[in-house]
Amino acid sequence: MKRMISLLAVAGLFLAFAGPALARADIEAREIDYTEGGVVMKGYIAFDKNIKGKRPGVLVVHEWWGLNDYARKRARMLAGLGYVGLAVDMYGGGRQAEHPDDAGKFSSELMKNFDTASARFMAAAELLRKQPEVDPDRIAAIGYCFGGGVVLNMARQGADLRGVASFHGNLMAVKPAAAGAVKAKILVLHGDDDKFTTPEQVEAFKKEMKDSGADFTFISYPGAMHSFSNPDADAYGKKFNLPLGYNAQADRKSWKELRKFLKTIFK
């Protein structure tokens, strides 16, 4: 009897730890190449292969570090929710930054030449629409830090998306939204202690959205710093002496808000 109880306990522990991994066994994820402006872009797509029929697609735009494992993880998480997640390569060639100086250079170059950034984003959106698992009329985008700034600026330019969500993203406008220009619903998930964004920038963003007539929701998490959703933020902050920090509570709450947002816009 004791032996049987011990075996059952071991089996229970196995299922407790293996359960999430087994649940992910149906997720197909792979690298996917596409080209824009003569540059090969190294994307990453994920979807649940057991779901029948077409489903919504969600673009994932990476932090200023480039398309790394964190953005890929979010694409897989979206696949687990029943969407097709496509992690976008904004830098080209799968290029990643190892140091903030390089990350700042890569990201600022694109934001200063936003026509290139826009073209790369739209190339990824077109790729996603063409996937056999995707309903081309139901496309959204989410972005983290630099990527949050990208998706917000695409919405400002009237990109044909159901919605965009920014996690601790840059709120500055490449070109402020004109009245009636924003088609996508907007969700901003912001850390109240984000040292990269000033209170004045927050208020300016809210005013811009109201003046343009955009349908937007702005949620701020007390005590949350920049990059609050990334578990690697503490290590990055310590290594490079940057005001970054992971906040598990804000991470959970913001992902919950995203799930509600996606359900609403894809009805």
C-alpha positions as a Python dict, from the first residue, in 0.01 Angstrom:
ca = {
    (1, 'M'): (0, 0, 0),
    (2, 'K'): (277, 242, 92),
    (3, 'R'): (455, 160, -233),
    (4, 'M'): (135, 224, -430),
    (5, 'I'): (84, 559, -256),
    (6, 'S'): (443, 652, -333),
    (7, 'L'): (397, 564, -701),
    (8, 'L'): (78, 765, -717),
    (9, 'A'): (252, 1061, -557),
    (10, 'V'): (533, 1041, -811),
    (11, 'A'): (281, 1016, -1094),
    (12, 'G'): (99, 1320, -958),
    (13, 'L'): (417, 1519, -946),
    (14, 'F'): (500, 1414, -1303),
    (15, 'L'): (163, 1532, -1430),
    (16, 'A'): (186, 1856, -1235),
    (17, 'F'): (515, 1943, -1401),
    (18, 'A'): (463, 1774, -1738),
    (19, 'G'): (103, 1888, -1785),
    (20, 'P'): (185, 2229, -1937),
    (21, 'A'): (445, 2072, -2165),
    (22, 'L'): (201, 1804, -2278),
    (23, 'A'): (-63, 2070, -2340),
    (24, 'R'): (182, 2245, -2572),
    (25, 'A'): (247, 1929, -2775),
    (26, 'D'): (-19, 2036, -3026),
    (27, 'I'): (151, 2370, -3094),
    (28, 'E'): (342, 2375, -3420),
    (29, 'A'): (612, 2644, -3423),
    (30, 'R'): (878, 2710, -3684),
    (31, 'E'): (1098, 2974, -3841),
    (32, 'I'): (950, 3141, -4148),
    (33, 'D'): (1139, 3363, -4392),
    (34, 'Y'): (997, 3651, -4592),
    (35, 'T'): (1150, 3937, -4786),
    (36, 'E'): (1101, 4313, -4783),
    (37, 'G'): (1311, 4566, -4969),
    (38, 'G'): (1563, 4300, -5067),
    (39, 'V'): (1619, 4205, -4702),
    (40, 'V'): (1542, 3855, -4578),
    (41, 'M'): (1336, 3871, -4259),
    (42, 'K'): (1350, 3580, -4013),
    (43, 'G'): (1007, 3543, -3857),
    (44, 'Y'): (864, 3277, -3626),
    (45, 'I'): (510, 3137, -3656),
    (46, 'A'): (310, 2927, -3410),
    (47, 'F'): (-36, 2772, -3415),
    (48, 'D'): (-237, 2483, -3272),
    (49, 'K'): (-237, 2220, -3547),
    (50, 'N'): (-545, 2047, -3406),
    (51, 'I'): (-776, 2346, -3453),
    (52, 'K'): (-982, 2309, -3769),
    (53, 'G'): (-1062, 2599, -3997),
    (54, 'K'): (-930, 2952, -4014),
    (55, 'R'): (-867, 3161, -3705),
    (56, 'P'): (-744, 3512, -3620),
    (57, 'G'): (-377, 3601, -3657),
    (58, 'V'): (-170, 3815, -3421),
    (59, 'L'): (162, 3980, -3503),
    (60, 'V'): (416, 4003, -3220),
    (61, 'V'): (670, 4285, -3247),
    (62, 'H'): (981, 4237, -3037),
    (63, 'E'): (1161, 4457, -2784),
    (64, 'W'): (1461, 4662, -2892),
    (65, 'W'): (1683, 4354, -2846),
    (66, 'G'): (1544, 4203, -3166),
    (67, 'L'): (1347, 3887, -3237),
    (68, 'N'): (1456, 3669, -2948),
    (69, 'D'): (1316, 3381, -2743),
    (70, 'Y'): (1086, 3613, -2548),
    (71, 'A'): (894, 3723, -2858),
    (72, 'R'): (883, 3362, -2976),
    (73, 'K'): (739, 3255, -2641),
    (74, 'R'): (459, 3510, -2674),
    (75, 'A'): (380, 3380, -3024),
    (76, 'R'): (346, 3029, -2878),
    (77, 'M'): (128, 3159, -2596),
    (78, 'L'): (-103, 3316, -2853),
    (79, 'A'): (-114, 2984, -3038),
    (80, 'G'): (-218, 2824, -2711),
    (81, 'L'): (-514, 3064, -2700),
    (82, 'G'): (-628, 2951, -3043),
    (83, 'Y'): (-469, 3220, -3260),
    (84, 'V'): (-188, 3210, -3512),
    (85, 'G'): (104, 3404, -3365),
    (86, 'L'): (371, 3549, -3593),
    (87, 'A'): (676, 3699, -3422),
    (88, 'V'): (804, 3968, -3657),
    (89, 'D'): (1166, 4041, -3746),
    (90, 'M'): (1192, 4419, -3768),
    (91, 'Y'): (1571, 4437, -3798),
    (92, 'G'): (1620, 4187, -4080),
    (93, 'G'): (1824, 3870, -4097),
    (94, 'G'): (1716, 3777, -3745),
    (95, 'R'): (1961, 4036, -3614),
    (96, 'Q'): (1974, 4074, -3236),
    (97, 'A'): (2149, 4321, -3007),
    (98, 'E'): (2373, 4203, -2726),
    (99, 'H'): (2421, 4548, -2574),
    (100, 'P'): (2186, 4844, -2515),
    (101, 'D'): (2405, 5063, -2737),
    (102, 'D'): (2338, 4834, -3031),
    (103, 'A'): (1972, 4793, -2941),
    (104, 'G'): (1931, 5170, -2926),
    (105, 'K'): (2104, 5208, -3261),
    (106, 'F'): (1895, 4941, -3435),
    (107, 'S'): (1564, 5067, -3299),
    (108, 'S'): (1631, 5439, -3347),
    (109, 'E'): (1738, 5385, -3708),
    (110, 'L'): (1404, 5226, -3784),
    (111, 'M'): (1196, 5481, -3596),
    (112, 'K'): (1377, 5765, -3775),
    (113, 'N'): (1305, 5595, -4107),
    (114, 'F'): (957, 5476, -4029),
    (115, 'D'): (872, 5412, -4393),
    (116, 'T'): (1111, 5117, -4376),
    (117, 'A'): (965, 5001, -4045),
    (118, 'S'): (612, 5032, -4184),
    (119, 'A'): (701, 4834, -4496),
    (120, 'R'): (856, 4556, -4289),
    (121, 'F'): (555, 4544, -4059),
    (122, 'M'): (313, 4531, -4351),
    (123, 'A'): (517, 4256, -4521),
    (124, 'A'): (480, 4047, -4206),
    (125, 'A'): (107, 4125, -4191),
    (126, 'E'): (64, 4014, -4552),
    (127, 'L'): (258, 3695, -4480),
    (128, 'L'): (30, 3621, -4186),
    (129, 'R'): (-283, 3683, -4391),
    (130, 'K'): (-168, 3431, -4651),
    (131, 'Q'): (-123, 3146, -4405),
    (132, 'P'): (-381, 2870, -4467),
    (133, 'E'): (-477, 2865, -4097),
    (134, 'V'): (-551, 3239, -4083),
    (135, 'D'): (-869, 3438, -4138),
    (136, 'P'): (-723, 3734, -4333),
    (137, 'D'): (-997, 3968, -4212),
    (138, 'R'): (-911, 3917, -3845),
    (139, 'I'): (-558, 4042, -3782),
    (140, 'A'): (-419, 4222, -3476),
    (141, 'A'): (-75, 4316, -3346),
    (142, 'I'): (92, 4333, -3009),
    (143, 'G'): (430, 4481, -2924),
    (144, 'Y'): (675, 4505, -2636),
    (145, 'C'): (880, 4817, -2556),
    (146, 'F'): (1016, 4918, -2900),
    (147, 'G'): (755, 4687, -3052),
    (148, 'G'): (481, 4862, -2858),
    (149, 'G'): (588, 5188, -3018),
    (150, 'V'): (582, 5024, -3361),
    (151, 'V'): (226, 4890, -3330),
    (152, 'L'): (96, 5219, -3189),
    (153, 'N'): (250, 5411, -3477),
    (154, 'M'): (107, 5165, -3729),
    (155, 'A'): (-235, 5227, -3575),
    (156, 'R'): (-178, 5602, -3599),
    (157, 'Q'): (-112, 5559, -3971),
    (158, 'G'): (-440, 5381, -4022),
    (159, 'A'): (-314, 5024, -4061),
    (160, 'D'): (-595, 4781, -4141),
    (161, 'L'): (-592, 4588, -3813),
    (162, 'R'): (-869, 4488, -3575),
    (163, 'G'): (-661, 4608, -3283),
    (164, 'V'): (-317, 4672, -3141),
    (165, 'A'): (-186, 4624, -2788),
    (166, 'S'): (127, 4783, -2645),
    (167, 'F'): (310, 4639, -2344),
    (168, 'H'): (537, 4899, -2179),
    (169, 'G'): (577, 5057, -2521),
    (170, 'N'): (708, 5390, -2642),
    (171, 'L'): (416, 5633, -2662),
    (172, 'M'): (585, 5892, -2882),
    (173, 'A'): (431, 5957, -3225),
    (174, 'V'): (634, 5943, -3544),
    (175, 'K'): (342, 6136, -3688),
    (176, 'P'): (42, 6219, -3465),
    (177, 'A'): (-283, 6053, -3561),
    (178, 'A'): (-514, 6263, -3775),
    (179, 'A'): (-881, 6287, -3686),
    (180, 'G'): (-1059, 5969, -3791),
    (181, 'A'): (-740, 5801, -3915),
    (182, 'V'): (-714, 5525, -3654),
    (183, 'K'): (-903, 5211, -3757),
    (184, 'A'): (-768, 4971, -3495),
    (185, 'K'): (-887, 4954, -3138),
    (186, 'I'): (-597, 5032, -2906),
    (187, 'L'): (-494, 4882, -2572),
    (188, 'V'): (-200, 5031, -2383),
    (189, 'L'): (-57, 4838, -2086),
    (190, 'H'): (181, 5069, -1906),
    (191, 'G'): (406, 5051, -1602),
    (192, 'D'): (340, 5343, -1369),
    (193, 'D'): (707, 5349, -1264),
    (194, 'D'): (841, 5333, -1621),
    (195, 'K'): (1143, 5566, -1624),
    (196, 'F'): (1158, 5566, -2005),
    (197, 'T'): (819, 5736, -2034),
    (198, 'T'): (737, 6066, -1863),
    (199, 'P'): (396, 6161, -1719),
    (200, 'E'): (386, 6437, -1980),
    (201, 'Q'): (422, 6180, -2258),
    (202, 'V'): (139, 5976, -2109),
    (203, 'E'): (-91, 6277, -2102),
    (204, 'A'): (12, 6380, -2453),
    (205, 'F'): (-68, 6032, -2582),
    (206, 'K'): (-411, 6029, -2418),
    (207, 'K'): (-490, 6372, -2561),
    (208, 'E'): (-376, 6267, -2908),
    (209, 'M'): (-598, 5959, -2897),
    (210, 'K'): (-899, 6156, -2778),
    (211, 'D'): (-846, 6431, -3036),
    (212, 'S'): (-816, 6174, -3317),
    (213, 'G'): (-1131, 5992, -3208),
    (214, 'A'): (-945, 5664, -3152),
    (215, 'D'): (-1108, 5383, -2955),
    (216, 'F'): (-843, 5329, -2687),
    (217, 'T'): (-797, 5190, -2338),
    (218, 'F'): (-501, 5290, -2120),
    (219, 'I'): (-418, 5078, -1816),
    (220, 'S'): (-134, 5167, -1581),
    (221, 'Y'): (8, 4926, -1324),
    (222, 'P'): (135, 5081, -998),
    (223, 'G'): (489, 4985, -908),
    (224, 'A'): (559, 4834, -1250),
    (225, 'M'): (877, 4940, -1427),
    (226, 'H'): (977, 4930, -1791),
    (227, 'S'): (977, 4577, -1938),
    (228, 'F'): (753, 4458, -1654),
    (229, 'S'): (624, 4161, -1857),
    (230, 'N'): (964, 4007, -1934),
    (231, 'P'): (1108, 3769, -1670),
    (232, 'D'): (1457, 3852, -1802),
    (233, 'A'): (1415, 4222, -1723),
    (234, 'D'): (1581, 4201, -1380),
    (235, 'A'): (1892, 4039, -1529),
    (236, 'Y'): (1909, 4295, -1810),
    (237, 'G'): (1866, 4579, -1562),
    (238, 'K'): (2140, 4451, -1334),
    (239, 'K'): (2382, 4370, -1615),
    (240, 'F'): (2349, 4707, -1792),
    (241, 'N'): (2246, 4929, -1499),
    (242, 'L'): (1910, 5011, -1657),
    (243, 'P'): (1578, 5089, -1482),
    (244, 'L'): (1413, 4763, -1589),
    (245, 'G'): (1223, 4518, -1374),
    (246, 'Y'): (995, 4219, -1401),
    (247, 'N'): (663, 4244, -1218),
    (248, 'A'): (482, 3911, -1202),
    (249, 'Q'): (151, 4062, -1097),
    (250, 'A'): (152, 4321, -1375),
    (251, 'D'): (257, 4050, -1620),
    (252, 'R'): (-40, 3830, -1527),
    (253, 'K'): (-288, 4115, -1522),
    (254, 'S'): (-173, 4262, -1853),
    (255, 'W'): (-192, 3924, -2029),
    (256, 'K'): (-542, 3878, -1891),
    (257, 'E'): (-636, 4218, -2034),
    (258, 'L'): (-490, 4118, -2369),
    (259, 'R'): (-696, 3799, -2373),
    (260, 'K'): (-1016, 3997, -2311),
    (261, 'F'): (-914, 4252, -2573),
    (262, 'L'): (-854, 3989, -2840),
    (263, 'K'): (-1184, 3817, -2770),
    (264, 'T'): (-1363, 4151, -2806),
    (265, 'I'): (-1200, 4265, -3130),
    (266, 'F'): (-1228, 3924, -3299),
    (267, 'K'): (-1599, 3873, -3232),
}
